Amino acid sequence: MAEALARKYGSDVLEVSSAGLTPQTNSHAYTRSVLKEKNVELGDHLPRGFRDRSQVRQKCPDEPAPVLV
């Protein structure tokens, strides 16, 4: 939900990505209905797992670690 809203309303200033420690295999129906009320479509997006924080650091080694939502 956070990623979808950030993409919709902050994509001009944010590079958005999110993941969970125990991601589900699909998006919850209530989440989709709430986002639909805000005109945010998830499409075929599925929850992702957070595997390795070092991958985030490697992308921007000279910058502070990004906030993970």
One Martini backbone bead per residue (centre of mass of N, CA, C, O) as a GRO file, in nm:
protein
   69
    1MET     BB    1   0.060   0.062  -0.022
    2ALA     BB    2   0.297   0.257   0.006
    3GLU     BB    3   0.412   0.220  -0.275
    4ALA     BB    4   0.164   0.305  -0.438
    5LEU     BB    5   0.140   0.594  -0.318
    6ALA     BB    6   0.427   0.688  -0.385
    7ARG     BB    7   0.402   0.654  -0.690
    8LYS     BB    8   0.157   0.844  -0.731
    9TYR     BB    9   0.270   1.109  -0.536
   10GLY     BB   10   0.624   1.070  -0.567
   11SER     BB   11   0.771   1.005  -0.853
   12ASP     BB   12   0.919   1.292  -0.894
   13VAL     BB   13   1.112   1.235  -0.601
   14LEU     BB   14   1.097   0.914  -0.609
   15GLU     BB   15   1.238   0.592  -0.538
   16VAL     BB   16   1.037   0.308  -0.545
   17SER     BB   17   1.043   0.060  -0.274
   18SER     BB   18   0.919  -0.256  -0.143
   19ALA     BB   19   0.925  -0.475   0.154
   20GLY     BB   20   0.902  -0.788   0.323
   21LEU     BB   21   0.961  -1.039   0.553
   22THR     BB   22   0.645  -1.167   0.503
   23PRO     BB   23   0.524  -1.222   0.224
   24GLN     BB   24   0.270  -1.254   0.030
   25THR     BB   25   0.106  -1.397  -0.260
   26ASN     BB   26  -0.099  -1.152  -0.219
   27SER     BB   27  -0.328  -0.908  -0.232
   28HIS     BB   28  -0.540  -0.763  -0.042
   29ALA     BB   29  -0.864  -0.676  -0.092
   30TYR     BB   30  -0.872  -0.425   0.095
   31THR     BB   31  -0.633  -0.281  -0.026
   32ARG     BB   32  -0.751  -0.252  -0.311
   33SER     BB   33  -1.007  -0.090  -0.226
   34VAL     BB   34  -0.865   0.154  -0.102
   35LEU     BB   35  -0.697   0.232  -0.350
   36LYS     BB   36  -0.935   0.267  -0.544
   37GLU     BB   37  -1.054   0.517  -0.392
   38LYS     BB   38  -0.761   0.667  -0.480
   39ASN     BB   39  -0.681   0.584  -0.774
   40VAL     BB   40  -0.516   0.305  -0.715
   41GLU     BB   41  -0.341   0.071  -0.903
   42LEU     BB   42  -0.187  -0.255  -0.889
   43GLY     BB   43  -0.251  -0.471  -1.070
   44ASP     BB   44   0.015  -0.724  -1.076
   45HIS     BB   45   0.110  -0.667  -0.805
   46LEU     BB   46   0.341  -0.806  -0.570
   47PRO     BB   47   0.467  -0.906  -0.302
   48ARG     BB   48   0.783  -0.855  -0.141
   49GLY     BB   49   1.098  -0.949  -0.042
   50PHE     BB   50   1.354  -0.907   0.202
   51ARG     BB   51   1.687  -1.008   0.161
   52ASP     BB   52   1.918  -0.756   0.111
   53ARG     BB   53   2.051  -0.465   0.226
   54SER     BB   54   2.320  -0.446   0.058
   55GLN     BB   55   2.184  -0.381  -0.215
   56VAL     BB   56   2.115  -0.091  -0.143
   57ARG     BB   57   2.404   0.014  -0.092
   58GLN     BB   58   2.526  -0.052  -0.377
   59LYS     BB   59   2.363   0.163  -0.534
   60CYS     BB   60   2.448   0.397  -0.286
   61PRO     BB   61   2.745   0.423  -0.132
   62ASP     BB   62   2.750   0.763  -0.081
   63GLU     BB   63   2.479   0.725   0.052
   64PRO     BB   64   2.237   0.709   0.240
   65ALA     BB   65   2.022   0.508   0.347
   66PRO     BB   66   1.727   0.428   0.262
   67VAL     BB   67   1.401   0.433   0.310
   68LEU     BB   68   1.204   0.171   0.423
   69VAL     BB   69   0.854   0.076   0.338
   0.00000   0.00000   0.00000
